[in-house]
Every structure is written in structure tokens, then in C-alpha cells.
Amino acid sequence: MIEQFFIENGDVILKLVIALFLGMFIGTERLFVHREAGMKTHSLVAMGAALFVIVSEFLAEKYIGSSSFNPGMMASNIIVGIGFLGAGLIFFQGDRLTGITTASGIWVTAGIGMACGFGFFNLAVIATVLVLLIFIVMSIIEKPIRKISNENLEKE
């Protein structure tokens, strides 16, 4: 019985698990640099986006031929919902704006989850690698630039 469940739902399980792990990889980097949203948040965002895409595909199959149902609407609303979530992560601390990178990471993680939900695993993996390159490599590049910038501010 349990084997039958996995056979019948293998595609869905694969999509959700890959989304979860790709989100987790991004969240791990965020955790290492002590940012607001870490492994759990990014995993849930990616998996949730994949889940909504899968539901959208199931609904498209169920209501095929119906002129009143557009499965693309559910996918587009994921972006709106994640934008709302990301907006809640952006704060002013004095004269400094924080959380924009975290919000952007959440947004792209949702896109990765959506790619998994549609079964575009190569796209999802490539995007995850690029996100990690941005977070890790750009951080390394930014450090000396920020140091120079801060030194110039102190001189003024």
C-alpha cells in the first residue's frame, strides 16, 4: 500500500523534495551570514511555491476546457504573495535600509520553487547555483569596496 502511494505520487514528491532542498541550500548561506530568513524560511518558500504550481497543474487537468479557469493565475499570484512577504522583511534602521537582499532571496527562492513545481529541475538547479554565487562571491567582493566607502565617509 505504501509502495503504491510512492509510485502514484513519485513525481509530486520529487518536485516538492527538490524545491525543499534547493531552498534549504540558499537558506543555509543566509544562516551562515546571520540574516533574518534562514533554512526553514527559504525551504518553506521554495516548497510552498512548488506546491501551488502543482495544485495549479492539477486544477488545469480537472477543469480542462473550462473558459473560466486560468491556471497561470495561481502561479502569478505566488509572485504577489511573496512580494508581500518580502516587503515585511525590509526595515529602516536609522538612516540605513535593511532586509532588501533577504527579501530578494525569498523572491528568487519562490521562483526556484515554481520551476520545481513545473518540473524544470535544470532551471531550478542553475538558478540556485547562481543565487549562491551572488550571495557568496558578491559578499567577498563587497567587503573591500565597503571598507573603502566607509573610509571615505569618515574623511568627510
MIMI-313054 format. One line per 3 residues: their letters; for each residue z, x, y of N, C-alpha, C. Coordinates in nm, 4 decimals. Layout:
// MIMI-313054
A	Z X Y Z X Y Z X Y  ... $
// end
This chain:
// MIMI-313054
MIE	0.0000 0.0817 -0.1201 0.0000 0.0000 0.0000 0.0000 0.0860 0.1264  0.0860 0.1866 0.1288 0.0926 0.2734 0.2470 -0.0344 0.3572 0.2587  -0.0910 0.3960 0.1446 -0.2169 0.4707 0.1465 -0.3283 0.3853 0.2067 $
QFF	-0.3297 0.2587 0.1699 -0.4302 0.1660 0.2213 -0.4188 0.1536 0.3733  -0.2961 0.1499 0.4228 -0.2737 0.1419 0.5674 -0.3370 0.2616 0.6369  -0.3122 0.3814 0.5858 -0.3670 0.5021 0.6473 -0.5188 0.5091 0.6336 $
IEN	-0.5721 0.4599 0.5235 -0.7171 0.4584 0.5060 -0.7816 0.3636 0.6063  -0.7238 0.2443 0.6211 -0.7797 0.1437 0.7117 -0.7626 0.1810 0.8586  -0.6587 0.2558 0.8897 -0.6267 0.2861 1.0293 -0.6385 0.4338 1.0638 $
GDV	-0.7027 0.5101 0.9777 -0.7135 0.6547 0.9989 -0.7759 0.6918 1.1314  -0.8807 0.6219 1.1719 -0.9491 0.6513 1.2983 -0.8566 0.6290 1.4175  -0.7840 0.5190 1.4165 -0.6911 0.4867 1.5258 -0.5774 0.5881 1.5296 $
ILK	-0.5226 0.6199 1.4134 -0.4130 0.7172 1.4059 -0.4602 0.8523 1.4587  -0.5781 0.8943 1.4174 -0.6327 1.0218 1.4631 -0.6459 1.0247 1.6156  -0.7011 0.9203 1.6729 -0.7194 0.9139 1.8185 -0.5854 0.9223 1.8911 $
LVI	-0.4866 0.8462 1.8435 -0.3553 0.8456 1.9087 -0.2826 0.9791 1.8935  -0.2907 1.0378 1.7746 -0.2207 1.1642 1.7490 -0.2838 1.2789 1.8285  -0.4156 1.2839 1.8330 -0.4811 1.3902 1.9113 -0.4466 1.3744 2.0584 $
ALF	-0.4503 1.2524 2.1103 -0.4127 1.2293 2.2506 -0.2693 1.2735 2.2754  -0.1794 1.2370 2.1855 -0.0387 1.2738 2.1987 -0.0228 1.4256 2.2060  -0.0876 1.4970 2.1138 -0.0715 1.6424 2.1102 -0.1364 1.7110 2.2309 $
LGM	-0.2522 1.6634 2.2738 -0.3146 1.7249 2.3914 -0.2287 1.7021 2.5150  -0.1739 1.5824 2.5291 -0.0810 1.5561 2.6392 0.0428 1.6431 2.6300  0.0908 1.6627 2.5088 0.2088 1.7460 2.4873 0.1835 1.8902 2.5287 $
FIG	0.0632 1.9419 2.4997 0.0316 2.0797 2.5396 0.0379 2.0951 2.6912  -0.0174 1.9991 2.7622 -0.0134 2.0045 2.9087 0.1306 1.9915 2.9566  0.2046 1.8997 2.8980 0.3446 1.8803 2.9357 0.4312 2.0015 2.9083 $
TER	0.3960 2.0771 2.8045 0.4719 2.1989 2.7730 0.4611 2.2999 2.8868  0.3417 2.3165 2.9403 0.3247 2.4079 3.0536 0.4062 2.3583 3.1722  0.4046 2.2302 3.1991 0.4797 2.1729 3.3103 0.6296 2.1927 3.2908 $
LFV	0.6749 2.1845 3.1657 0.8160 2.2066 3.1339 0.8557 2.3513 3.1603  0.7677 2.4453 3.1235 0.7958 2.5867 3.1453 0.8128 2.6196 3.2930  0.7394 2.5510 3.3794 0.7484 2.5800 3.5225 0.8420 2.4830 3.5952 $
HRE	0.9236 2.4110 3.5163 1.0290 2.3235 3.5693 0.9762 2.2173 3.6646  0.8741 2.1468 3.6230 0.8171 2.0388 3.7044 0.8706 1.9044 3.6588  0.8473 1.8034 3.7418 0.9053 1.6716 3.7209 0.8639 1.6076 3.5888 $
AGM	0.7377 1.6107 3.5564 0.6870 1.5452 3.4363 0.6572 1.6508 3.3309  0.7208 1.6367 3.2151 0.7048 1.7369 3.1106 0.6347 1.6836 2.9877  0.6812 1.7285 2.8730 0.6145 1.6996 2.7467 0.6118 1.5502 2.7143 $
KTH	0.7245 1.4844 2.7278 0.7298 1.3420 2.6923 0.6394 1.2598 2.7840  0.6462 1.2860 2.9126 0.5663 1.2084 3.0080 0.4178 1.2265 2.9821  0.3723 1.3507 2.9714 0.2299 1.3756 2.9501 0.1836 1.3226 2.8141 $
SLV	0.2670 1.3347 2.7118 0.2314 1.2803 2.5804 0.2164 1.1290 2.5868  0.3110 1.0637 2.6530 0.3056 0.9173 2.6635 0.1863 0.8711 2.7461  0.1557 0.9417 2.8531 0.0412 0.9041 2.9362 -0.0885 0.9170 2.8572 $
AMG	-0.1066 1.0286 2.7879 -0.2295 1.0501 2.7109 -0.2405 0.9485 2.5975  -0.1320 0.9299 2.5240 -0.1358 0.8367 2.4126 -0.1517 0.6928 2.4617  -0.0839 0.6595 2.5710 -0.0964 0.5251 2.6270 -0.2386 0.4959 2.6725 $
AAL	-0.3011 0.5908 2.7366 -0.4402 0.5723 2.7805 -0.5314 0.5544 2.6592  -0.5091 0.6348 2.5559 -0.5885 0.6207 2.4331 -0.5661 0.4825 2.3713  -0.4424 0.4383 2.3698 -0.4096 0.3076 2.3137 -0.4829 0.1957 2.3874 $
FVI	-0.4827 0.1997 2.5199 -0.5503 0.0948 2.5967 -0.7011 0.0959 2.5733  -0.7579 0.2145 2.5573 -0.9009 0.2235 2.5274 -0.9290 0.1641 2.3895  -0.8438 0.1952 2.2923 -0.8618 0.1411 2.1572 -0.8504 -0.0114 2.1601 $
VSE	-0.7516 -0.0638 2.2317 -0.7371 -0.2090 2.2456 -0.8631 -0.2671 2.3097  -0.9146 -0.1993 2.4114 -1.0364 -0.2454 2.4777 -1.1532 -0.2510 2.3797  -1.1655 -0.1493 2.2942 -1.2725 -0.1481 2.1943 -1.2551 -0.2611 2.0924 $
FLA	-1.1306 -0.2848 2.0501 -1.1041 -0.3950 1.9564 -1.1402 -0.5293 2.0195  -1.1038 -0.5454 2.1465 -1.1365 -0.6704 2.2160 -1.2874 -0.6867 2.2321  -1.3560 -0.5766 2.2567 -1.5019 -0.5828 2.2700 -1.5657 -0.6296 2.1390 $
EKY	-1.5122 -0.5815 2.0252 -1.5623 -0.6259 1.8954 -1.5322 -0.7737 1.8722  -1.4126 -0.8160 1.9108 -1.3700 -0.9541 1.8872 -1.4495 -1.0529 1.9717  -1.4760 -1.0154 2.0962 -1.5431 -1.1073 2.1885 -1.6877 -1.0666 2.2161 $
IGS	-1.7507 -1.0013 2.1195 -1.8888 -0.9575 2.1385 -1.9771 -1.0787 2.1713  -2.0586 -1.0633 2.2699 -2.1465 -1.1713 2.3127 -2.0862 -1.2611 2.4188  -1.9575 -1.2450 2.4459 -1.8937 -1.3267 2.5489 -1.9281 -1.2702 2.6860 $
SSF	-1.9784 -1.3537 2.7713 -2.0184 -1.3061 2.9038 -1.8984 -1.2886 2.9967  -1.7839 -1.3423 2.9580 -1.6677 -1.3351 3.0472 -1.5779 -1.2149 3.0190  -1.6095 -1.1356 2.9167 -1.5254 -1.0206 2.8841 -1.6017 -0.8916 2.9060 $
NPG	-1.5403 -0.8023 2.9813 -1.5984 -0.6713 3.0070 -1.4978 -0.5656 2.9622  -1.5195 -0.4981 2.8493 -1.4216 -0.4009 2.8002 -1.4022 -0.2814 2.8936  -1.4996 -0.2543 2.9780 -1.4856 -0.1450 3.0738 -1.3787 -0.1714 3.1782 $
MMA	-1.3466 -0.2965 3.1993 -1.2447 -0.3310 3.2990 -1.1079 -0.2773 3.2583  -1.0762 -0.2814 3.1300 -0.9469 -0.2313 3.0859 -0.9394 -0.0807 3.1101  -1.0454 -0.0095 3.0763 -1.0476 0.1355 3.0973 -1.0353 0.1687 3.2464 $
SNI	-1.1035 0.0933 3.3310 -1.0948 0.1224 3.4748 -0.9561 0.0937 3.5296  -0.8876 -0.0025 3.4718 -0.7524 -0.0341 3.5180 -0.6491 0.0686 3.4734  -0.6809 0.1454 3.3713 -0.5931 0.2572 3.3335 -0.5840 0.3537 3.4513 $
IVG	-0.6973 0.3809 3.5117 -0.7021 0.4744 3.6240 -0.6175 0.4224 3.7397  -0.6259 0.2937 3.7671 -0.5466 0.2336 3.8752 -0.3981 0.2449 3.8439  -0.3607 0.2117 3.7211 -0.2198 0.2185 3.6825 -0.1637 0.3592 3.6891 $
IGF	-0.2410 0.4552 3.6456 -0.1967 0.5950 3.6504 -0.1875 0.6423 3.7950  -0.2779 0.5942 3.8800 -0.2694 0.6274 4.0224 -0.1384 0.5791 4.0820  -0.0959 0.4619 4.0426 0.0315 0.4064 4.0894 0.1481 0.4915 4.0396 $
LGA	0.1428 0.5307 3.9127 0.2461 0.6170 3.8553 0.2492 0.7517 3.9279  0.1313 0.8089 3.9498 0.1227 0.9376 4.0187 0.1742 0.9305 4.1611  0.1483 0.8197 4.2304 0.1962 0.8051 4.3681 0.3477 0.8111 4.3745 $
GLI	0.4124 0.7638 4.2693 0.5584 0.7686 4.2646 0.6135 0.9088 4.2454  0.5292 1.0031 4.2101 0.5730 1.1412 4.1885 0.5609 1.2277 4.3137  0.4954 1.1755 4.4160 0.4701 1.2535 4.5369 0.5797 1.2247 4.6394 $
FFQ	0.6446 1.3306 4.6879 0.7552 1.3169 4.7812 0.7410 1.4155 4.8964  0.7997 1.3791 5.0107 0.8169 1.4735 5.1198 0.9564 1.5313 5.1094  0.9661 1.6634 5.1124 1.0949 1.7315 5.1182 1.0937 1.8131 5.2461 $
GDR	1.1537 1.7580 5.3481 1.1457 1.8201 5.4794 1.0037 1.8082 5.5298  0.9419 1.9211 5.5583 0.8028 1.9207 5.6048 0.7059 1.9582 5.4927  0.7559 1.9586 5.3700 0.6765 2.0007 5.2552 0.6488 1.8833 5.1612 $
LTG	0.5249 1.8710 5.1184 0.4829 1.7673 5.0249 0.4913 1.8240 4.8831  0.5591 1.7526 4.7924 0.5724 1.7999 4.6544 0.5258 1.6921 4.5568  0.4911 1.7361 4.4389 0.4542 1.6449 4.3319 0.3060 1.6160 4.3200 $
ITT	0.2253 1.6697 4.4101 0.0818 1.6398 4.4044 0.0189 1.6990 4.2783  0.0547 1.8198 4.2432 -0.0008 1.8817 4.1228 0.0439 1.8054 3.9991  0.1697 1.7643 3.9953 0.2193 1.6864 3.8825 0.1454 1.5537 3.8727 $
ASG	0.1269 1.4867 3.9849 0.0536 1.3597 3.9856 -0.0905 1.3801 3.9391  -0.1522 1.4891 3.9829 -0.2890 1.5195 3.9397 -0.2943 1.5479 3.7903  -0.1923 1.6175 3.7417 -0.1845 1.6457 3.5981 -0.1709 1.5183 3.5166 $
IWV	-0.0910 1.4253 3.5650 -0.0750 1.2955 3.4983 -0.2088 1.2215 3.4972  -0.2790 1.2258 3.6076 -0.4075 1.1561 3.6209 -0.5097 1.2120 3.5216  -0.5226 1.3438 3.5161 -0.6202 1.4045 3.4246 -0.5751 1.3893 3.2789 $
TAG	-0.4450 1.3876 3.2552 -0.3945 1.3645 3.1197 -0.4330 1.2252 3.0713  -0.4306 1.1286 3.1605 -0.4762 0.9937 3.1246 -0.6250 0.9961 3.0889  -0.7019 1.0732 3.1629 -0.8444 1.0872 3.1310 -0.8650 1.1494 2.9941 $
IGM	-0.7823 1.2459 2.9601 -0.7895 1.3095 2.8285 -0.7544 1.2076 2.7206  -0.6530 1.1286 2.7462 -0.6164 1.0222 2.6520 -0.7284 0.9213 2.6359  -0.7942 0.8863 2.7461 -0.9065 0.7928 2.7386 -1.0198 0.8520 2.6551 $
ACG	-1.0475 0.9800 2.6730 -1.1517 1.0460 2.5931 -1.1167 1.0392 2.4448  -0.9897 1.0605 2.4116 -0.9464 1.0499 2.2715 -0.9636 0.9070 2.2209  -0.9270 0.8114 2.3036 -0.9392 0.6718 2.2644 -1.0822 0.6328 2.2329 $
FGF	-1.1755 0.6890 2.3057 -1.3173 0.6621 2.2797 -1.3732 0.7494 2.1677  -1.2920 0.8439 2.1184 -1.3368 0.9314 2.0103 -1.4101 1.0550 2.0573  -1.4030 1.0850 2.1865 -1.4688 1.2042 2.2414 -1.3727 1.3229 2.2338 $
FNL	-1.3444 1.3672 2.1127 -1.2431 1.4703 2.0922 -1.2830 1.6048 2.1527  -1.4104 1.6419 2.1422 -1.4544 1.7690 2.2013 -1.4305 1.7687 2.3519  -1.4657 1.6602 2.4172 -1.4425 1.6477 2.5614 -1.2936 1.6581 2.5928 $
AVI	-1.2112 1.5902 2.5143 -1.0664 1.5916 2.5370 -1.0084 1.7320 2.5219  -1.0514 1.8046 2.4199 -1.0007 1.9412 2.3979 -1.0485 2.0342 2.5096  -1.1745 2.0240 2.5465 -1.2270 2.1080 2.6554 -1.1512 2.0808 2.7849 $
ATV	-1.1288 1.9527 2.8154 -1.0553 1.9177 2.9378 -0.9119 1.9701 2.9325  -0.8483 1.9622 2.8163 -0.7113 2.0135 2.8023 -0.7073 2.1633 2.8275  -0.8000 2.2365 2.7694 -0.8067 2.3820 2.7905 -0.8266 2.4124 2.9395 $
LVL	-0.9148 2.3384 3.0035 -0.9394 2.3613 3.1464 -0.8163 2.3285 3.2314  -0.7463 2.2215 3.1964 -0.6228 2.1880 3.2694 -0.5213 2.2997 3.2545  -0.5047 2.3482 3.1327 -0.4090 2.4577 3.1108 -0.4523 2.5838 3.1839 $
LIF	-0.5815 2.6115 3.1884 -0.6293 2.7260 3.2661 -0.5963 2.7092 3.4138  -0.6161 2.5885 3.4636 -0.5836 2.5629 3.6045 -0.4351 2.5849 3.6290  -0.3514 2.5247 3.5462 -0.2070 2.5370 3.5663 -0.1582 2.6807 3.5507 $
IVM	-0.2071 2.7518 3.4508 -0.1550 2.8858 3.4219 -0.2228 2.9918 3.5080  -0.3552 2.9965 3.5059 -0.4274 3.1022 3.5779 -0.4128 3.0845 3.7291  -0.4261 2.9627 3.7757 -0.4129 2.9402 3.9208 -0.2728 2.9749 3.9696 $
SII	-0.1731 2.9504 3.8878 -0.0363 2.9864 3.9253 -0.0239 3.1372 3.9442  -0.0858 3.2117 3.8554 -0.0833 3.3579 3.8658 -0.1564 3.4036 3.9920  -0.2707 3.3420 4.0198 -0.3499 3.3783 4.1382 -0.2788 3.3373 4.2672 $
EKP	-0.2105 3.2223 4.2650 -0.1457 3.1708 4.3857 -0.0265 3.2534 4.4310  0.0456 3.3164 4.3386 0.1683 3.3886 4.3742 0.1469 3.4931 4.4832  0.0513 3.5864 4.4686 0.0339 3.6854 4.5753 -0.0186 3.6226 4.7053 $
IRK	-0.0982 3.5179 4.6920 -0.1505 3.4516 4.8124 -0.0359 3.3845 4.8881  0.0529 3.3175 4.8157 0.1690 3.2534 4.8796 0.2596 3.3582 4.9454  0.2738 3.4727 4.8800 0.3583 3.5787 4.9352 0.3013 3.6259 5.0690 $
ISN	0.1716 3.6490 5.0738 0.1058 3.6906 5.1983 0.1193 3.5820 5.3040  0.0994 3.4587 5.2638 0.1091 3.3454 5.3565 0.2502 3.3331 5.4129  0.3505 3.3458 5.3277 0.4904 3.3375 5.3731 0.5254 3.4530 5.4675 $
ENL	0.4746 3.5728 5.4381 0.4991 3.6872 5.5257 0.4375 3.6636 5.6631  0.3167 3.6031 5.6674 0.2524 3.5727 5.7954 0.3290 3.4669 5.8729  0.3875 3.3698 5.8029 0.4672 3.2676 5.8694 0.5924 3.3276 5.9319 $
EKE	0.6538 3.4223 5.8615 0.7764 3.4855 5.9113 0.7482 3.5685 6.0355  0.6276 3.6250 6.0475 0.5918 3.7079 6.1634 0.5722 3.6238 6.2883  0.5365 3.4982 6.2708 0.5052 3.4128 6.3868 0.6248 3.3698 6.4609 $
// end
